[in-house]
Every structure is written in C-alpha cells, then in structure tokens.
Amino acid sequence: MSIDIAQFHQVFFEESFEGLEVMESGLLDLEVGQPDAEAINSIFRAAHSIKGGSGTFGFTAIGEFTHLLETLLDEMRNGTREVTREAVDVLLLAVDSLREMLSAARDGADFDAEAVAAVHAKLEQQLAAGSAVPVTPAVEATTASASASASASGAAGGEWTIAFAPHPNLFATGNDPVRILRELRALGDSRVQADLSGLPPYAEFDPEACYVRWTITLDGTVEESAIREVFEWVEDDADIHLERASAAGAEVPGSACNDAVDEAVAAPALTVAPPPVERRGGEDRRSGERRAGAAGGSTSSIRVDIGKVDSLINLVGELVITQSMLGQLDDPEHVDFDKLREGLAQLERNTRELQESVMRIRMLPISFSFNRFPRLVRDLSSKLGKEVELKIVGEQTELDKTVLEKIADPLVHLVRNALDHGIEQPDRRAAAGKPRHGTLTLAARHEGGNIVIEISDDGAGLDCDRLLAKARERGLVGADEHLPEDRNHELIFHPGFSTAKEISDVSGRGVGMDVVKRNIKELGGVIDIQSKFGAGSTIRIRLPLTLAILDGQLVRVGDQTYIVPLVSIIESLQVDPSRIKSVVGAAELYRLRGEYIPIVRLYKLFGIEPESSSLEDGLLVVIEGEGQRAGIFIDELLGQQQVVIKSLETNYRKVDGISGATILGDGTVAMIMDAGGLIALNRQAHKPANPSDNVKAA
C-alpha cells in the first residue's frame, strides 16, 4: 500500500519552524563558560527532531546540515566542548541557514547554496578548533578505564542484539520505524529480521497501526549510548531490549529482510508516519496551544488547546437544549410567554458565550511576536557597538492571530528605530550620567476591549527643536508657527521625514514610520509618542483584540444608523451655542476645554435629510483619529453593541470615511465610521478658498 506522505509536509514545516524558535531562544539564553545542561539538551532535541523529520521526508540537504550542527551541540551537551561566544554566534547563523532551507523546501524554491556552504564551513571550523574542555586527570583515568572496559567487552561480548517492538500507535506519535532502522545502519554493519506474526487478517488491517517487530544485530564496536540515542524518541511508544550477543553465538538470519529494508529506505513513501515531534516525559509537544505561523511565515492552520475545544462543544450542547426548549413552544394557541422569554434570554446568553469561545480559539499570546526580538536586539546592538538590555513584560497577553501576524513588521521597525536613533553609544551615556547599557522594554497589556503595546527606551528622546527645524525646512510648518509637544512628536510620521545625520542600512532614509502608522491604522488602531529629550521615548500602540468583531456605538442621523467604534470616541455632549465658532463661509469649530475642534455634519457629507440642522437640537460625539479630534453632529445616540465587520472593499469598493459595514438585528445595513477618514473628508470639504480667512465669532 503506497500513500503519499507529502500530505504531512505542512505539519513537518510548522514543527520545524517552531523547533528553530526553541533553538534560537535557547542559544540566546546560554551563558558563555557556564552552560546550562538542560538548555543545551532542549536545543539538541529540537535539532535532532528537525534532522529526523528531514530524513523521513527526503530533505537530505537539511538533514546533512543539521547533523553537523547536532554534532557540535552534542559535544557541548557531553561537556567535552566549551560554550564560547564564537560558537554561539556560529550556531545562530546555522539556525538562520536552516530557516532559509526549510522555507525554500516548503515553497518549492532553491536556497542560497553558497551562503549555506559558508555557514557549513564555519561549523566545521568550530568542530576542528581546539576548544574542547581540558580533561582533568581523574576524568582521564575514568575515561581510559571505560574505554578499556568497552574494548574488553567488545572483544569478549561480540555483536549487539536489539529487539524492537513498536506499539500499534507508533505512527500516531510522529515516529517512523524505517528512519530508526536507517539510523542504526549508519552506526555500523547490521542485519535486520522482521517478525510479521502480528499482522491481522486483511479485513481487520488498520493502515495507521504498526504490527511489525524487528530484531537487529549490530556491530559490537558501537557504543551503547549511541544505540540508545537512536531510540530516544520512541522510548514511550515501543518495547526495546538491548544486549550483547555471545561471541560464539549464531549469526541472526535476515539477509532477505535486509533487502526489504534497503527498499524501504530508498522509498520512504511506503511508510505512513506524521513528522517527528519533540517529546518530554512522554507528552506530545504538539498537544499544547501554539502559534499558527512560526518564524518561517504565517500559515492557515492553528493549534488549539483542548480545553477551548471542550468549552466549545459544551456550548453547542447548551444551544441544542435551548433549541429543543423553544421547539416545544410552537403551538400558536397556547404560547407560554414566560418560557418563551426565558428561552430567548438563554439563547442570547449561549450565543454570546459561543461567540466569545470561538474568538478565544483565534487568540494567541503576543510572545510569539515578541520572541523574535532577543535575537534582533543582540545582533543589531552588536553591529551598532551599543550595550542594550531587553526587557519583555506581558508576553502572555493574547490577541487575534490575524492582528498578531500583521503587527509583526511594524514592531520590528519600531525596535530597530529605538536601537539606532534612541539608545546612545556607551561612552555618550556615561558622559550624560547614565548606565553604559541602555534598556529597551517591550510591554503588552489589555485595556478594555483593546490591547496596548508599548516600546520604551531610556535613550536620547526626541529633540523638538530639531524636529521643528526640519519640518520648517521641508515646508511642513510655517516659519513662525509653533506646535504643541504632541503635534511636534507626530512629525516623524510624515513620509520621508528623518532627522538622522547619517544614512545607514539600519535607518535614516525617512522610510518606515509613515508605513508603520498606515499599517496600524489599517488594523483599526492608533499610535502615539511620548518623549522627553535626554530621557527616552515611549511609543504606544492601541489595537483591537480582533479584526472580526467591533465594539461600537450606534448613532442616528435622519433615518440612517451609523456605528462609531468605541475606541475612537472620547465623549458625547450637548452643544453649548456660546462655544461655537466658524471660519468665514466655511467650517464650524467648537471650543472644548481650551481646544477648538471641527464640527462634522454627517448629513452634509453623506447627503442625508437630518431630523434637525440646528446644533442645539442634536448631540456632538467627540472622536479621535490619526492624532486629531473632531465632533460629529448626530440626531440621537441609540446604544452600544458588538458588531461583525464586513469589508466594503471586498464586497463593493473603498469609501472615504467608512471602514466597513455590518448587518443589524433588523436586517438593515449600517456603515462603520472611520474616525481619521471622516476628519480628513471634512477638512477637504471645508478647505478655505482664501488662506487669509480668519476665525470670527458666529
């Protein structure tokens, strides 16, 4: 029976990219000269898993490259090689090469063979370098004794006999017997005999169960530890017996079976087995919740904690009970209205809980995005000659998978900017009375229905005078115009705006901050900056937890209902006529706590017949978008509710001032307001024909 194992490739790649993250994180945490044995074991297991999976699926180049990396790690694990910074640097480069090779294999493309060969050469140089740990006399004596014992045992004992009896569920755990037999043959001369007595009748045969047992005879010069290492991944899923065969014992027959093994090794598609996974204490690492896309790129799959699935199943059961209850009330002549109201209330409660449970399935810890930054900070700070300590706070804060994937690139740019522009050189920090090492903090937390992400540094901060001078030079600000501090900081979001004295490959071209702001806006979020010159900066990003559901305020203008996202609303108020100002023949302004904000008459922008055009008869909803505020004039506030967002661009086309649409409970369609777009649309509609128009009292 031949089954195409390519169907398991996707799982293999996901597991491998996750293993690379484990390796990278472990390598960054290794202390030079004081290695943590468990940390090195964790890195080694991840590499071993990738190597095994590569062999199973025929990715030989990946398997050979990983074998060399594994050898270096094994020497560190055994304590025969010292952990040096140079070795860690090379191992990190090897992780990068593996990531590229895996990405290429996944996408069916070619990897950069020259770059991989260069890293391969560096690994070989590390192995050849005389950096082995010096052996003390006591250890040397023990080693010599063990070697003599092994030699004597090999001379007197002869070959190894291995009885390998997999449990029927071996394939389900992601292991492949053919790969194990291949690994044994790589250790030395071997003979294999298969026991087929466990095969059931054809009608009872399960292609996903393992019925075969093997007896392997292996060259006696092989170390026992090397044999046991091959079986390390199946210890909990097989019965394994290992002993020395008598030197005078009969040879184990099996030459015909060896031919079958050769064929299986040459054609791995004959064996059905999911890719290998890391196992700790018998627990499958794939059973927990993890990111849907690892460092190799996003995927369409997501692993969900079994508890969340159980909760979902329980809620579906509750819905079935509620539906049965309501189904008994279908007699129009004898309606029990109390039971009907109770059933509808229960239906509403179950539906809300079901919605929340489904949304929780898509929620993943932001640590999956934060975990890339220790490596980034290490490499970039070293390149820039700076000393930087990275602190991560709130990494278990959860947000939607889609938001998590789309926020990754903006965060990378902001961190690079903080390292390049924010944190100063050690000597300059010391001269300013600061510690030589700077501190960069990544923090995440929930606030209401949003997630707040902060990137803080204790560096130089923003120089407002320099920002203003650059803005005047580019004509963004008038020669005599002065901006409040927050508006001054927002200048860095203008396209092409940069105050860097030197252009480098890190930053300085003025490309990026405007893109960061645009990407965050597309996610329905806002970004602001707090900075103090000489003391550091904090960039705060506020995002919705999910892009599918929105908390909104329903408002009425004439006979139309609109939805304003709650995240955009500052306050709602009744209009005080004495606070209204206007520009001659154009816009109206409202004075709110010393600040003038424009009044947006929605009925004019959208061509609607209002209930009243008098400001005193309606309400102002003060909104904020893209760092600016405005008051939208409405007839009535209707209430707050969660709405499901439908894209206008997908189903119709982009509409200025509108971010999407939703369907209300009565079946009508309501537009969802885009705060920043509305303010820009209103400004465009009231652009003064004569720049010399002045503000006067209405």
C-alpha distance (Angstrom), angle and dihedral (degrees) to the residues before:
residue distance angle dihedral
M1 . . .
S2 3.81 . .
I3 3.81 119.8 .
D4 3.78 123.7 179.8
I5 3.81 106.5 -117.5
A6 3.81 90.7 -165.3
Q7 3.80 85.2 93.6
F8 3.82 87.0 73.3
H9 3.81 95.1 51.7
Q10 3.80 94.7 94.5
V11 3.81 92.2 56.1
F12 3.80 90.2 46.7
F13 3.80 92.5 53.1
E14 3.80 92.9 47.3
E15 3.80 91.1 50.0
S16 3.81 91.6 46.0
F17 3.80 94.4 50.7
E18 3.78 88.7 48.7
G19 3.81 88.8 50.5
L20 3.81 89.5 52.9
E21 3.79 89.4 54.6
V22 3.82 89.3 51.8
M23 3.80 90.3 50.0
E24 3.80 94.7 47.0
S25 3.79 93.4 47.0
G26 3.81 91.7 47.2
L27 3.81 93.4 48.4
L28 3.81 91.7 50.6
D29 3.81 89.7 52.3
L30 3.82 95.1 49.3
E31 3.79 113.9 113.7
V32 3.79 113.1 -137.3
G33 3.81 111.1 -117.0
Q34 3.84 92.3 4.7
P35 3.80 105.6 67.9
D36 3.79 120.5 -170.8
A37 3.80 105.8 -130.8
E38 3.80 93.7 -152.0
A39 3.82 91.7 48.6
I40 3.81 91.5 52.4
N41 3.81 90.1 46.1
S42 3.81 89.7 53.3
I43 3.82 91.3 50.9
F44 3.81 91.0 45.9
R45 3.82 92.9 50.1
A46 3.80 91.2 51.5
A47 3.81 91.3 50.4
H48 3.80 91.3 45.4
S49 3.80 90.7 51.8
I50 3.82 92.0 51.6
K51 3.80 90.5 47.2
G52 3.80 92.6 50.7
G53 3.79 93.8 47.1
S54 3.79 91.5 48.0
G55 3.78 90.1 54.6
T56 3.79 92.4 47.5
F57 3.80 93.6 53.4
G58 3.78 97.3 39.0
F59 3.82 99.2 -107.5
T60 3.79 91.5 140.7
A61 3.82 97.2 166.4
I62 3.81 90.4 56.8
G63 3.81 91.4 45.9
E64 3.82 93.9 50.5
F65 3.81 92.8 46.8
T66 3.81 91.7 48.4
H67 3.80 91.2 48.3
L68 3.81 90.8 62.1
L69 3.80 91.5 47.2
E70 3.81 89.4 47.4
T71 3.81 91.0 52.9
L72 3.80 91.5 56.3
L73 3.81 91.2 47.3
D74 3.80 91.0 48.0
E75 3.80 91.3 57.0
M76 3.81 89.8 50.8
R77 3.80 90.0 47.3
N78 3.80 92.3 51.4
G79 3.79 91.4 48.8
T80 3.82 93.8 -118.1
R81 3.80 93.5 113.4
E82 3.78 128.0 50.8
V83 3.80 119.8 -125.3
T84 3.81 106.5 -120.1
R85 3.78 131.5 175.2
E86 3.81 89.4 -116.4
A87 3.80 91.2 54.8
V88 3.81 91.9 48.4
D89 3.82 90.4 49.5
V90 3.81 90.9 52.8
L91 3.80 91.8 46.6
L92 3.81 90.1 51.8
L93 3.80 89.2 51.5
A94 3.81 87.7 50.7
V95 3.82 89.7 53.5
D96 3.82 88.8 53.0
S97 3.81 90.5 50.3
L98 3.79 91.6 49.0
R99 3.79 90.1 50.3
E100 3.80 90.3 53.0
M101 3.80 92.6 46.8
L102 3.80 92.7 48.6
S103 3.81 91.8 47.3
A104 3.79 90.3 50.9
A105 3.82 91.9 48.3
R106 3.79 90.9 48.8
D107 3.82 93.1 49.2
G108 3.81 95.1 40.7
A109 3.82 91.0 -117.4
D110 3.80 135.2 126.5
F111 3.79 121.3 -99.4
D112 3.80 125.0 -139.7
A113 3.81 98.9 -86.6
E114 3.82 94.1 -173.0
A115 3.81 93.5 53.5
V116 3.81 91.5 47.0
A117 3.82 90.7 47.9
A118 3.82 89.8 52.2
V119 3.81 91.4 54.1
H120 3.81 90.0 43.7
A121 3.82 88.3 55.6
K122 3.82 90.8 50.4
L123 3.80 90.1 52.6
E124 3.80 90.1 51.5
Q125 3.82 90.1 48.8
Q126 3.79 89.5 53.1
L127 3.79 91.1 50.4
A128 3.79 91.4 48.0
A129 3.82 94.0 44.9
G130 3.79 116.2 101.6
S131 3.79 94.6 -117.0
A132 3.78 96.3 121.9
V133 3.78 115.9 133.3
P134 3.85 111.4 -98.7
V135 3.80 111.5 -106.6
T136 3.78 115.6 -127.6
P137 3.85 119.1 -135.7
A138 3.80 91.3 -108.1
V139 3.78 92.7 51.0
E140 3.82 90.3 43.8
A141 3.79 90.8 53.6
T142 3.79 91.6 48.3
T143 3.78 91.3 48.3
A144 3.81 92.0 48.9
S145 3.79 90.3 48.8
A146 3.80 91.5 49.3
S147 3.81 91.2 48.1
A148 3.79 91.7 49.7
S149 3.78 90.1 48.3
A150 3.78 91.4 49.1
S151 3.79 91.3 48.4
A152 3.78 91.8 49.2
S153 3.78 90.4 46.4
G154 3.78 91.2 48.5
A155 3.77 90.6 49.2
A156 3.77 94.6 46.9
G157 3.77 101.1 29.5
G158 3.79 105.7 45.2
E159 3.78 124.5 -166.9
W160 3.79 130.8 6.9
T161 3.79 119.8 -110.9
I162 3.80 114.2 -155.2
A163 3.79 123.4 -170.8
F164 3.82 108.6 -160.5
A165 3.83 115.7 -173.6
P166 3.83 111.6 170.5
H167 3.79 119.4 -156.5
P168 3.83 114.7 -115.1
N169 3.84 91.2 -107.2
L170 3.83 94.4 57.8
F171 3.83 94.8 113.0
A172 3.81 91.5 51.0
T173 3.81 90.2 60.5
G174 3.80 92.0 57.7
N175 3.80 98.8 -104.5
D176 3.80 130.1 129.3
P177 3.86 123.0 -154.1
V178 3.82 91.7 -155.7
R179 3.80 90.5 59.5
I180 3.81 90.2 50.7
L181 3.82 91.9 50.2
R182 3.79 89.4 48.2
E183 3.82 90.9 52.1
L184 3.82 90.5 51.0
R185 3.79 92.0 51.1
A186 3.81 88.6 52.4
L187 3.83 88.5 60.5
G188 3.79 95.1 59.8
D189 3.79 146.9 -60.7
S190 3.78 110.3 -25.1
R191 3.79 142.1 170.7
V192 3.78 123.3 -153.9
Q193 3.80 130.5 -157.2
A194 3.81 120.7 -171.7
D195 3.80 122.9 -147.9
L196 3.82 108.2 -147.9
S197 3.80 96.1 174.2
G198 3.80 91.1 105.7
L199 3.81 94.5 62.6
P200 3.85 110.1 117.8
P201 3.81 125.8 -141.6
Y202 3.80 113.4 -71.1
A203 3.83 93.1 -106.9
E204 3.82 90.5 56.8
F205 3.81 96.0 42.6
D206 3.84 115.4 126.8
P207 3.84 110.3 -161.0
E208 3.81 90.6 -155.5
A209 3.81 95.0 55.7
C210 3.82 126.9 83.6
Y211 3.81 114.9 -130.3
V212 3.83 102.2 161.5
R213 3.83 126.6 96.2
W214 3.79 125.8 -163.1
T215 3.79 138.2 -152.2
I216 3.81 113.6 -158.9
T217 3.80 126.8 -168.0
L218 3.80 111.6 -159.3
D219 3.81 135.2 -172.1
G220 3.82 108.6 -84.8
T221 3.81 94.9 -132.7
V222 3.83 90.7 72.2
E223 3.81 115.2 105.9
E224 3.80 115.8 -115.0
S225 3.82 90.8 -130.4
A226 3.83 90.4 58.6
I227 3.81 90.9 53.3
R228 3.78 93.6 47.5
E229 3.79 90.3 49.4
V230 3.83 89.8 60.2
F231 3.81 89.7 56.3
E232 3.81 93.8 42.7
W233 3.81 93.2 105.9
V234 3.82 96.4 50.3
E235 3.80 101.4 42.0
D236 3.81 91.8 113.0
D237 3.81 95.2 41.1
A238 3.80 102.8 48.3
D239 3.80 143.8 40.4
I240 3.82 107.5 -117.3
H241 3.80 124.9 -174.3
L242 3.81 120.8 -177.3
E243 3.82 127.2 -174.9
R244 3.79 143.1 146.3
A245 3.77 115.5 -97.4
S246 3.79 117.8 -133.8
A247 3.80 114.0 -95.5
A248 3.78 88.0 -128.3
G249 3.78 94.2 42.4
A250 3.74 123.6 120.2
E251 3.79 119.3 -94.5
V252 3.79 113.9 -100.7
P253 3.81 107.7 -113.4
G254 3.76 118.7 -129.3
S255 3.79 113.8 113.4
A256 3.80 91.2 132.3
C257 3.78 90.3 51.6
N258 3.80 89.6 51.4
D259 3.80 88.2 62.8
A260 3.81 89.5 54.0
V261 3.78 90.6 50.6
D262 3.81 90.1 50.1
E263 3.80 89.2 54.2
A264 3.79 92.4 47.9
V265 3.80 91.3 49.0
A266 3.79 90.5 50.4
A267 3.82 93.0 47.6
P268 3.81 110.0 35.1
A269 3.85 91.0 172.3
L270 3.81 86.7 82.1
T271 3.80 89.8 72.2
V272 3.80 121.0 67.6
A273 3.79 111.6 -148.6
P274 3.80 134.1 137.1
P275 3.82 116.0 -124.1
P276 3.82 120.0 -76.9
V277 3.76 119.5 -90.5
E278 3.77 133.1 -162.4
R279 3.78 112.0 -99.0
R280 3.78 125.4 -162.8
G281 3.77 119.5 -173.7
G282 3.79 90.5 -16.3
E283 3.81 93.5 -57.0
D284 3.79 118.4 129.5
R285 3.79 108.7 -124.2
R286 3.79 89.8 -148.2
S287 3.82 93.4 64.5
G288 3.80 94.4 78.0
E289 3.76 128.5 75.2
R290 3.76 117.8 -85.9
R291 3.75 143.6 162.9
A292 3.79 119.1 -69.7
G293 3.78 92.8 -134.8
A294 3.76 125.8 29.3
A295 3.75 129.8 -160.2
G296 3.76 91.3 -64.2
G297 3.80 92.5 68.9
S298 3.78 139.7 -73.9
T299 3.79 122.0 -58.9
S300 3.77 135.9 -162.8
S301 3.80 93.5 -117.8
I302 3.75 131.8 81.8
R303 3.81 131.7 -170.2
V304 3.79 114.5 -134.4
D305 3.79 130.0 -158.1
I306 3.81 110.1 -110.8
G307 3.81 90.2 -126.7
K308 3.80 90.8 63.9
V309 3.80 91.1 50.2
D310 3.82 91.1 49.8
S311 3.81 89.9 51.2
L312 3.80 90.0 51.4
I313 3.81 92.3 50.0
N314 3.82 91.1 49.5
L315 3.81 91.2 51.6
V316 3.81 91.5 50.2
G317 3.79 87.1 52.9
E318 3.81 90.1 52.7
L319 3.81 89.8 50.7
V320 3.81 90.8 52.9
I321 3.82 90.0 51.9
T322 3.82 91.0 49.0
Q323 3.81 91.4 48.1
S324 3.82 89.7 51.3
M325 3.82 90.3 50.1
L326 3.80 92.7 51.0
G327 3.81 90.8 44.7
Q328 3.82 89.6 63.6
L329 3.81 90.7 59.4
D330 3.80 96.1 65.4
D331 3.82 96.2 109.8
P332 3.85 104.0 107.0
E333 3.82 92.5 -161.9
H334 3.81 96.6 53.4
V335 3.81 106.9 35.3
D336 3.80 114.6 166.1
F337 3.80 98.7 -149.7
D338 3.81 93.5 -171.6
K339 3.81 91.2 57.4
L340 3.80 90.2 42.9
R341 3.80 92.0 53.8
E342 3.80 90.6 45.2
G343 3.81 91.2 50.3
L344 3.82 93.2 47.9
A345 3.82 90.9 48.9
Q346 3.80 89.8 50.0
L347 3.81 90.2 47.7
E348 3.81 90.7 52.0
R349 3.80 91.6 48.6
N350 3.81 93.5 47.9
T351 3.80 92.3 46.2
R352 3.80 91.8 51.9
E353 3.81 91.7 47.9
L354 3.81 90.4 47.1
Q355 3.80 90.3 51.4
E356 3.80 91.5 50.0
S357 3.81 91.6 47.5
V358 3.79 92.4 50.8
M359 3.81 90.3 49.0
R360 3.82 90.5 50.0
I361 3.80 88.8 58.1
R362 3.82 88.5 63.7
M363 3.80 92.8 46.7
L364 3.81 116.8 104.7
P365 3.82 131.4 175.3
I366 3.79 113.8 -95.3
S367 3.81 86.6 -130.1
F368 3.82 86.5 88.2
S369 3.80 86.7 67.8
F370 3.82 97.3 34.8
N371 3.82 93.1 51.6
R372 3.80 92.5 75.3
F373 3.80 93.4 61.8
P374 3.84 102.8 72.2
R375 3.81 88.3 64.6
L376 3.81 92.9 42.6
V377 3.82 92.7 49.8
R378 3.81 92.3 45.5
D379 3.81 94.5 51.0
L380 3.80 98.2 39.5
S381 3.81 96.5 44.3
S382 3.81 88.9 50.5
K383 3.80 90.3 49.8
L384 3.81 91.9 49.2
G385 3.82 93.5 44.5
K386 3.80 92.9 -118.8
E387 3.78 132.6 134.2
V388 3.81 110.3 -132.5
E389 3.80 132.8 172.9
L390 3.80 115.7 -157.8
K391 3.80 119.6 -148.9
I392 3.81 121.8 -170.4
V393 3.80 120.6 -162.9
G394 3.81 128.1 -176.8
E395 3.79 96.1 9.3
Q396 3.83 91.0 156.9
T397 3.81 91.7 61.6
E398 3.79 106.7 122.9
L399 3.79 130.9 -137.4
D400 3.77 138.2 162.1
K401 3.81 117.4 -65.0
T402 3.82 92.0 -125.8
V403 3.81 92.7 51.5
L404 3.81 89.7 45.9
E405 3.80 92.0 55.4
K406 3.81 95.3 45.2
I407 3.81 95.9 46.7
A408 3.82 93.2 54.3
D409 3.83 98.2 84.6
P410 3.84 96.0 45.0
L411 3.82 89.4 51.1
V412 3.80 91.3 51.1
H413 3.80 90.7 52.8
L414 3.82 93.2 48.0
V415 3.81 92.3 49.4
R416 3.81 91.8 48.6
N417 3.80 89.4 48.8
A418 3.81 91.8 51.2
L419 3.80 91.3 50.3
D420 3.79 94.7 46.6
H421 3.81 103.7 36.2
G422 3.81 103.6 17.7
I423 3.80 111.2 45.2
E424 3.80 113.8 58.9
Q425 3.80 130.7 -140.1
P426 3.85 114.2 -81.7
D427 3.83 94.5 -110.0
R428 3.78 92.2 49.9
R429 3.80 91.4 48.9
A430 3.80 91.0 49.6
A431 3.82 90.5 50.4
A432 3.82 89.1 52.9
G433 3.82 91.6 52.1
K434 3.81 94.8 -105.3
P435 3.82 128.5 126.4
R436 3.79 111.9 -87.7
H437 3.78 91.0 -118.9
G438 3.77 119.0 66.2
T439 3.80 125.3 -141.7
L440 3.78 124.8 -131.0
T441 3.80 116.5 -172.0
L442 3.79 128.1 -163.5
A443 3.80 112.6 -167.9
A444 3.80 134.7 174.0
R445 3.80 131.8 -175.2
H446 3.78 141.9 157.0
E447 3.79 120.3 -106.4
G448 3.78 113.1 -179.2
G449 3.78 108.7 -54.0
N450 3.80 93.1 -18.4
I451 3.77 140.3 76.4
V452 3.79 119.7 -129.5
I453 3.81 118.7 -153.9
E454 3.81 120.1 -169.8
I455 3.81 128.8 -166.7
S456 3.83 108.4 -166.9
D457 3.79 132.7 176.6
D458 3.80 134.2 177.9
G459 3.78 92.9 -139.1
A460 3.78 135.8 114.2
G461 3.80 98.4 -53.5
L462 3.81 124.9 -150.2
D463 3.81 119.1 -48.0
C464 3.82 102.8 -139.0
D465 3.82 93.6 -166.8
R466 3.79 91.1 53.4
L467 3.81 92.1 46.2
L468 3.81 91.3 50.5
A469 3.82 92.7 47.4
K470 3.81 90.5 51.4
A471 3.81 91.1 47.7
R472 3.82 91.4 51.2
E473 3.78 89.9 47.8
R474 3.80 89.9 55.5
G475 3.80 93.9 43.1
L476 3.81 94.9 -113.8
V477 3.82 91.7 121.5
G478 3.79 130.1 33.9
A479 3.81 119.4 -106.6
D480 3.82 92.3 -110.6
E481 3.80 97.4 30.3
H482 3.79 119.8 115.5
L483 3.79 124.0 -162.7
P484 3.80 130.2 -152.4
E485 3.79 113.6 -109.2
D486 3.82 96.2 -101.5
R487 3.83 92.4 50.0
N488 3.80 88.9 47.4
H489 3.81 91.5 55.2
E490 3.80 91.3 49.8
L491 3.80 90.5 63.0
I492 3.80 89.2 85.6
F493 3.82 88.6 69.3
H494 3.82 92.1 65.3
P495 3.83 112.8 108.6
G496 3.80 111.9 -96.4
F497 3.80 93.6 7.3
S498 3.81 114.9 142.8
T499 3.78 136.4 148.2
A500 3.81 95.1 -167.9
K501 3.81 111.8 133.3
E502 3.79 92.1 -151.8
I503 3.78 130.6 36.7
S504 3.80 113.1 -133.7
D505 3.77 137.0 168.0
V506 3.82 87.0 -99.8
S507 3.80 100.4 55.6
G508 3.77 144.9 -47.4
R509 3.81 102.5 107.8
G510 3.80 95.3 96.4
V511 3.79 90.8 -118.7
G512 3.76 117.3 127.2
M513 3.80 114.6 32.8
D514 3.80 92.3 76.5
V515 3.81 88.6 48.3
V516 3.81 90.1 49.2
K517 3.79 90.7 54.0
R518 3.80 92.9 46.1
N519 3.82 92.4 49.9
I520 3.79 92.3 49.4
K521 3.80 90.7 47.8
E522 3.82 89.7 52.5
L523 3.81 87.3 56.0
G524 3.81 89.5 55.0
G525 3.80 92.2 -107.6
V526 3.78 138.2 123.9
I527 3.80 131.7 -136.9
D528 3.79 129.2 -157.1
I529 3.80 137.2 172.0
Q530 3.78 132.4 -136.2
S531 3.78 115.2 -172.3
K532 3.77 140.6 162.9
F533 3.77 118.5 -161.9
G534 3.80 109.3 -111.3
A535 3.81 94.2 6.8
G536 3.80 105.2 69.4
S537 3.78 142.3 -102.4
T538 3.79 139.6 -94.8
I539 3.79 122.1 -156.0
R540 3.79 111.8 -162.7
I541 3.80 122.7 -161.5
R542 3.80 121.0 -168.8
L543 3.80 115.7 -164.0
P544 3.80 136.6 171.5
L545 3.80 113.1 -106.1
T546 3.79 89.8 -124.8
L547 3.79 137.8 14.5
A548 3.82 94.0 -144.7
I549 3.83 100.7 61.4
L550 3.80 126.8 43.1
D551 3.81 132.1 -167.7
G552 3.78 103.7 -136.6
Q553 3.79 144.2 174.8
L554 3.80 114.6 -130.8
V555 3.81 113.9 -139.3
R556 3.81 131.5 179.8
V557 3.79 126.7 -138.2
G558 3.79 111.1 178.6
D559 3.82 106.3 -46.9
Q560 3.82 93.6 -25.8
T561 3.80 127.4 96.2
Y562 3.80 121.2 -148.6
I563 3.79 132.7 -178.1
V564 3.80 122.8 -134.5
P565 3.84 114.7 -164.8
L566 3.80 109.9 -115.8
V567 3.80 90.0 -134.7
S568 3.83 88.6 64.7
I569 3.82 96.9 49.0
I570 3.81 119.6 96.7
E571 3.81 98.9 173.8
S572 3.81 144.1 -40.6
L573 3.81 123.4 -125.8
Q574 3.79 146.7 168.3
V575 3.79 114.1 -105.1
D576 3.81 118.9 -104.1
P577 3.86 105.9 -154.9
S578 3.81 91.6 -150.7
R579 3.80 90.8 64.9
I580 3.80 96.0 55.3
K581 3.79 118.8 107.5
S582 3.79 129.3 173.3
V583 3.78 141.2 -160.4
V584 3.80 111.7 -124.3
G585 3.81 108.2 -85.5
A586 3.79 92.4 -14.1
A587 3.82 142.4 55.6
E588 3.80 130.0 13.0
L589 3.79 122.5 -135.6
Y590 3.78 132.1 -160.6
R591 3.80 123.0 -151.5
L592 3.79 109.8 -133.6
R593 3.82 117.7 176.3
G594 3.79 93.6 -30.5
E595 3.82 95.6 -43.2
Y596 3.79 126.6 102.1
I597 3.81 114.0 -137.6
P598 3.82 125.4 -176.1
I599 3.81 119.6 -109.9
V600 3.80 114.1 -128.9
R601 3.81 113.8 -154.4
L602 3.80 101.7 -158.2
Y603 3.79 93.8 -167.8
K604 3.83 89.7 61.8
L605 3.81 94.8 45.8
F606 3.82 93.4 48.6
G607 3.82 100.5 31.1
I608 3.82 97.1 -116.3
E609 3.81 128.5 153.1
P610 3.84 104.1 -119.0
E611 3.77 127.3 -147.0
S612 3.81 87.4 -124.7
S613 3.78 133.3 -3.3
S614 3.82 92.7 -155.9
L615 3.79 112.6 104.9
E616 3.80 91.3 -146.2
D617 3.83 90.9 62.0
G618 3.81 96.1 54.8
L619 3.79 141.3 42.9
L620 3.79 136.4 -100.8
V621 3.81 118.5 -134.9
V622 3.80 107.5 -161.2
I623 3.80 110.2 -143.8
E624 3.81 134.2 -179.2
G625 3.77 127.1 -148.9
E626 3.81 133.2 160.9
G627 3.81 90.9 -2.8
Q628 3.82 94.3 -54.7
R629 3.79 132.9 102.7
A630 3.79 134.0 -144.2
G631 3.80 139.4 165.4
I632 3.80 116.7 -124.8
F633 3.81 114.1 -151.7
I634 3.83 113.3 -133.6
D635 3.78 137.4 167.9
E636 3.81 99.0 -133.0
L637 3.81 145.8 -2.8
L638 3.82 109.0 -127.6
G639 3.79 105.4 -176.7
Q640 3.80 144.6 -83.4
Q641 3.79 128.0 -81.0
Q642 3.78 143.4 150.3
V643 3.79 113.6 -100.3
V644 3.80 133.7 -168.3
I645 3.81 110.4 -120.7
K646 3.79 119.4 -129.9
S647 3.80 118.2 -167.8
L648 3.80 116.0 -119.8
E649 3.80 92.7 -163.7
T650 3.82 91.3 57.3
N651 3.79 95.2 46.0
Y652 3.83 102.4 28.4
R653 3.82 124.3 -11.1
K654 3.81 140.0 -69.8
V655 3.82 113.7 -69.6
D656 3.81 120.2 -163.8
G657 3.80 112.1 -116.4
I658 3.82 93.2 15.6
S659 3.82 122.6 95.6
G660 3.81 97.7 -177.1
A661 3.78 145.8 -47.2
T662 3.78 139.7 -106.1
I663 3.79 139.3 -165.2
L664 3.80 115.7 -116.1
G665 3.78 126.7 -144.4
D666 3.83 92.5 -94.3
G667 3.79 91.4 54.8
T668 3.82 96.7 -105.1
V669 3.80 122.2 130.6
A670 3.82 118.3 -118.4
M671 3.80 125.4 -167.1
I672 3.81 119.3 -127.8
M673 3.81 113.0 -135.0
D674 3.80 123.3 -125.7
A675 3.82 104.4 -147.6
G676 3.80 96.9 -158.3
G677 3.80 92.5 43.4
L678 3.81 92.4 49.8
I679 3.80 92.0 52.0
A680 3.81 91.6 48.6
L681 3.82 91.6 46.1
N682 3.80 91.6 50.6
R683 3.81 91.8 47.7
Q684 3.79 90.4 51.6
A685 3.81 91.9 48.6
H686 3.82 92.0 52.1
K687 3.78 99.2 39.1
P688 3.83 104.1 146.6
A689 3.78 115.9 -116.7
N690 3.80 90.3 -147.4
P691 3.83 117.1 44.3
S692 3.80 89.9 -154.4
D693 3.82 92.9 68.0
N694 3.78 109.4 124.7
V695 3.76 133.1 -150.6
K696 3.80 113.6 -103.0
A697 3.78 136.7 172.1
A698 3.78 114.9 -86.7
